[in-house]
Amino acid sequence: MSEVRKLKMLVVDDDRAVCSSIKLLFQRKNFEVVFAHLPVEALELFENFKPDIVLLDMNFTVDTSGIQGLKLLEKIKSIKPALPVILLTGWATVQLAVEGMKLGAGDFLAKPWENDQLVASVQYLLSKVSHATANIDSDQPVIIGQSTSMLELIALSKHVANTEANILITGESGTGKELIAELIHSNSKRANGPFIKTNLGGINTSLLESELFGHVKGAFTDAFSERVGRFTMSNGGTLFLDEIGELPLENQVKMLRVLQEKKYEVLGSSKTLNLNARLISATNKDLQAMVYQGSFREDLYYRINLIPLHIPPLRDRVEDIPLLVKHFVKNTADVYDIDQPYVDEEAIIYLQRQEYPGNIRQLKNEVERTLILNQGKKDLAERRLYETNVW
């Protein structure tokens, strides 16, 4: 059996302690790691070493603007556009992250980073590159977008991930709120803990407290066995409450008390448990309007909305449609083992003119339906996607 080659990592950082730390971390994971302490050295090494991934510091002098790192990133990308690059800086800002991602950086981490977070980012980026030969698994969610609004959203999500602040994600149905929640979780200090999803709109009101807090056997009629609640299941991780706007007023009071006191009780038990979960909520409703109408508590609104993140609808970021279509076409073809159709520029323009009230979910469903209904046709690979008469 042939030996799997080591992946090559180039670390560009003027801090020798940082370089040594990264080398020690990744040597254990079968990486060959080399350093460059100045941009000039980095370009020389880049040509000769031919790395699979680059970890790039943003500053090499007293200047903390990040311009030096961005210039080097631009040069690297001009030589090898597909090469994954992770930016590192002790002076992290969302604006700097967005600039880096616009130039092609795959991720942006603030110093000091969590080792698990850095490893996960490296694994995720390498898993997307065809020349990576290692068997790498990653739980990082795939968020596809090249529009400024999405790059800013991704950067901000990663920027706030390591805090314990409650986050409210808003956006129309089908925009990908759950994916953003997963992105935040996977980049947080709780990434190794569970990510528990609960759709509050899909739970019967009478069973809501049992679903969230759990119950002991005999707590109420038909409670024939013990039930573990979502707060307990998310211990050490993240609890994602989707459709928070569907939470009835009578349950909002208890939810507020739990978030304020960081304690809760299982139904039918007098034992108090500590809340050890990061809360991320999401809604497609206007909660502020609901507050004015009296259908959502103002104090709960501000408690869950410390950091608001808004996902724009697909019609406001049509630049993302080509990437999304390519992704959905490939995935559908792989799943159903069918040929990928040719999607030309005219087809993309057609797709970008649609309204998509169902947003990304609608685009995904229509791409899948088109390919499935046309599988088996010999000319599938030569036909324009929109000419299948499904749209």
ZAMARGU-4260 file (C-alpha; in steps of 0.2 Angstrom, whole numbers, plus 5000, padded with zeros to 4 digits):
<rodrens>
0) 5000/5000/5000 | 5007/5017/4995 | 5010/5029/5009 | 4998/5045/5009 | 5009/5060/5006
5) 5010/5073/5019 | 5001/5089/5016 | 5011/5105/5015 | 5008/5120/5025 | 5016/5137/5024
10) 5015/5148/5039 | 5019/5167/5036 | 5021/5175/5053 | 5035/5186/5060 | 5031/5179/5078
15) 5043/5164/5079 | 5033/5157/5094 | 5017/5157/5084 | 5026/5147/5070 | 5033/5134/5082
20) 5016/5132/5090 | 5007/5129/5073 | 5021/5117/5068 | 5020/5107/5083 | 5001/5106/5081
25) 5000/5101/5063 | 5015/5089/5063 | 5005/5078/5073 | 4992/5078/5060 | 5004/5072/5046
30) 5008/5090/5039 | 5025/5096/5033 | 5026/5114/5040 | 5038/5127/5034 | 5039/5146/5040
35) 5042/5162/5032 | 5044/5178/5043 | 5043/5191/5030 | 5033/5193/5014 | 5048/5192/5003
40) 5053/5175/5011 | 5035/5169/5009 | 5035/5172/4990 | 5052/5163/4988 | 5046/5148/4998
45) 5029/5148/4990 | 5037/5145/4973 | 5048/5131/4979 | 5038/5123/4992 | 5022/5122/4983
50) 5011/5122/4999 | 4993/5114/5000 | 4988/5128/5012 | 4994/5145/5018 | 4992/5152/5036
55) 4995/5171/5033 | 4998/5184/5047 | 4991/5201/5042 | 5005/5212/5050 | 5024/5212/5049
60) 5028/5229/5056 | 5021/5241/5069 | 5007/5244/5056 | 4991/5235/5062 | 4981/5240/5047
65) 4982/5223/5039 | 4987/5230/5022 | 5004/5220/5021 | 4994/5204/5023 | 4981/5209/5010
70) 4995/5213/4998 | 5003/5196/5000 | 4987/5187/4999 | 4983/5196/4983 | 5000/5190/4976
75) 4998/5172/4981 | 4980/5172/4974 | 4986/5179/4957 | 4999/5164/4956 | 4987/5150/4963
80) 4969/5156/4964 | 4962/5140/4971 | 4975/5138/4985 | 4966/5139/5002 | 4973/5153/5013
85) 4968/5157/5031 | 4972/5174/5038 | 4978/5177/5056 | 4979/5193/5065 | 4979/5200/5083
90) 4970/5215/5077 | 4954/5207/5070 | 4940/5218/5063 | 4925/5213/5053 | 4930/5225/5039
95) 4947/5217/5038 | 4940/5200/5037 | 4928/5205/5023 | 4942/5213/5013 | 4952/5197/5015
100) 4938/5186/5009 | 4934/5197/4994 | 4952/5194/4989 | 4950/5175/4991 | 4954/5170/5009
105) 4945/5155/5015 | 4944/5160/5033 | 4949/5173/5045 | 4954/5169/5063 | 4959/5181/5077
110) 4974/5178/5088 | 4974/5170/5100 | 4964/5156/5092 | 4957/5140/5099 | 4968/5125/5092
115) 4952/5115/5088 | 4945/5130/5078 | 4961/5132/5068 | 4962/5113/5064 | 4943/5113/5059
120) 4946/5127/5048 | 4961/5119/5039 | 4952/5103/5037 | 4937/5111/5030 | 4946/5121/5017
125) 4957/5106/5012 | 4942/5095/5010 | 4936/5107/4997 | 4952/5106/4987 | 4954/5091/4975
130) 4973/5090/4977 | 4971/5086/4995 | 4975/5067/4997 | 4972/5065/5016 | 4956/5058/5022
135) 4949/5073/5030 | 4932/5074/5038 | 4924/5091/5043 | 4908/5096/5051 | 4909/5114/5045
140) 4893/5119/5036 | 4895/5125/5018 | 4889/5142/5015 | 4890/5148/4997 | 4891/5166/4992
145) 4902/5179/4984 | 4891/5195/4987 | 4897/5208/4998 | 4882/5206/5010 | 4885/5187/5012
150) 4904/5190/5015 | 4900/5203/5028 | 4888/5191/5036 | 4900/5176/5036 | 4914/5187/5043
155) 4903/5194/5057 | 4896/5177/5061 | 4914/5171/5064 | 4919/5186/5073 | 4905/5184/5086
160) 4906/5165/5087 | 4918/5164/5102 | 4907/5175/5113 | 4893/5169/5124 | 4881/5182/5118
165) 4864/5177/5113 | 4861/5179/5094 | 4845/5182/5084 | 4846/5178/5066 | 4833/5185/5055
170) 4828/5183/5037 | 4815/5176/5025 | 4810/5158/5024 | 4823/5148/5015 | 4838/5160/5016
175) 4849/5148/5027 | 4846/5154/5045 | 4850/5136/5052 | 4867/5136/5042 | 4872/5152/5049
180) 4868/5146/5067 | 4879/5130/5063 | 4893/5141/5056 | 4893/5151/5073 | 4893/5135/5083
185) 4907/5126/5073 | 4918/5142/5076 | 4914/5144/5094 | 4922/5137/5110 | 4907/5125/5111
190) 4911/5117/5094 | 4915/5100/5102 | 4898/5101/5111 | 4881/5097/5104 | 4871/5108/5092
195) 4853/5105/5096 | 4839/5111/5084 | 4822/5115/5090 | 4808/5121/5078 | 4796/5130/5090
200) 4783/5132/5076 | 4782/5113/5075 | 4778/5109/5093 | 4761/5108/5101 | 4759/5122/5114
205) 4754/5109/5127 | 4770/5100/5125 | 4782/5114/5123 | 4788/5115/5141 | 4791/5096/5141
210) 4800/5098/5124 | 4812/5112/5131 | 4814/5107/5149 | 4810/5088/5149 | 4799/5079/5162
215) 4800/5065/5175 | 4790/5050/5174 | 4772/5054/5181 | 4774/5073/5179 | 4757/5074/5171
220) 4744/5063/5163 | 4752/5051/5149 | 4770/5055/5156 | 4774/5036/5157 | 4793/5038/5156
225) 4806/5051/5158 | 4810/5064/5144 | 4826/5073/5142 | 4823/5091/5137 | 4832/5102/5124
230) 4840/5113/5137 | 4848/5097/5145 | 4853/5090/5128 | 4862/5105/5123 | 4873/5105/5139
235) 4890/5111/5134 | 4885/5116/5117 | 4872/5127/5107 | 4853/5127/5108 | 4846/5134/5091
240) 4828/5139/5093 | 4821/5141/5076 | 4804/5151/5073 | 4806/5160/5090 | 4792/5171/5085
245) 4780/5156/5087 | 4783/5155/5105 | 4767/5158/5114 | 4766/5172/5127 | 4763/5161/5141
250) 4779/5152/5137 | 4789/5168/5134 | 4789/5172/5153 | 4797/5155/5158 | 4810/5157/5144
255) 4814/5174/5150 | 4817/5168/5167 | 4828/5154/5162 | 4839/5166/5151 | 4840/5178/5166
260) 4844/5166/5179 | 4853/5153/5169 | 4843/5140/5178 | 4828/5129/5175 | 4819/5114/5182
265) 4813/5098/5173 | 4794/5097/5174 | 4789/5086/5189 | 4805/5089/5198 | 4811/5101/5211
270) 4829/5100/5207 | 4836/5115/5199 | 4848/5113/5184 | 4861/5125/5178 | 4859/5131/5160
275) 4876/5128/5151 | 4871/5131/5133 | 4874/5146/5121 | 4857/5152/5113 | 4855/5156/5095
280) 4837/5161/5089 | 4830/5163/5072 | 4814/5170/5064 | 4806/5176/5048 | 4795/5187/5058
285) 4797/5205/5062 | 4799/5203/5081 | 4800/5222/5084 | 4783/5224/5076 | 4776/5210/5087
290) 4783/5219/5102 | 4773/5234/5098 | 4758/5223/5095 | 4760/5215/5112 | 4762/5197/5105
295) 4780/5196/5110 | 4788/5202/5126 | 4800/5217/5124 | 4811/5211/5138 | 4813/5193/5130
300) 4816/5202/5113 | 4831/5211/5120 | 4837/5196/5129 | 4839/5185/5114 | 4844/5200/5102
305) 4861/5205/5110 | 4869/5202/5093 | 4857/5203/5077 | 4862/5195/5061 | 4851/5197/5046
310) 4852/5186/5030 | 4847/5196/5014 | 4834/5187/5002 | 4841/5179/4987 | 4834/5192/4975
315) 4845/5205/4984 | 4861/5195/4981 | 4859/5188/4963 | 4878/5187/4962 | 4877/5171/4973
320) 4866/5162/4961 | 4879/5155/4949 | 4889/5148/4963 | 4873/5141/4971 | 4867/5133/4955
325) 4884/5125/4952 | 4884/5118/4969 | 4866/5111/4968 | 4869/5104/4951 | 4885/5094/4956
330) 4877/5088/4972 | 4861/5082/4963 | 4871/5073/4950 | 4881/5065/4963 | 4867/5059/4973
335) 4856/5052/4959 | 4872/5047/4948 | 4867/5056/4933 | 4876/5067/4921 | 4878/5086/4925
340) 4870/5097/4913 | 4879/5112/4905 | 4874/5128/4912 | 4879/5142/4901 | 4879/5161/4904
345) 4862/5164/4896 | 4854/5151/4908 | 4862/5160/4923 | 4855/5177/4917 | 4838/5169/4916
350) 4839/5161/4934 | 4845/5178/4941 | 4830/5187/4934 | 4818/5176/4945 | 4810/5182/4961
355) 4812/5166/4972 | 4800/5169/4986 | 4806/5153/4993 | 4824/5159/4992 | 4839/5147/4992
360) 4827/5132/4997 | 4817/5136/4981 | 4832/5137/4970 | 4839/5121/4977 | 4822/5111/4974
365) 4820/5118/4957 | 4838/5113/4951 | 4835/5095/4959 | 4818/5093/4951 | 4824/5099/4934
370) 4839/5086/4934 | 4828/5072/4941 | 4814/5074/4928 | 4827/5074/4914 | 4839/5060/4919
375) 4842/5047/4906 | 4841/5060/4891 | 4856/5058/4881 | 4858/5076/4877 | 4857/5081/4896
380) 4874/5087/4897 | 4873/5098/4882 | 4856/5106/4886 | 4854/5123/4895 | 4846/5120/4912
385) 4832/5132/4910 | 4827/5124/4893 | 4820/5109/4902 | 4803/5117/4903 | 4802/5114/4922
390) 4805/5133/4925
</rodrens>
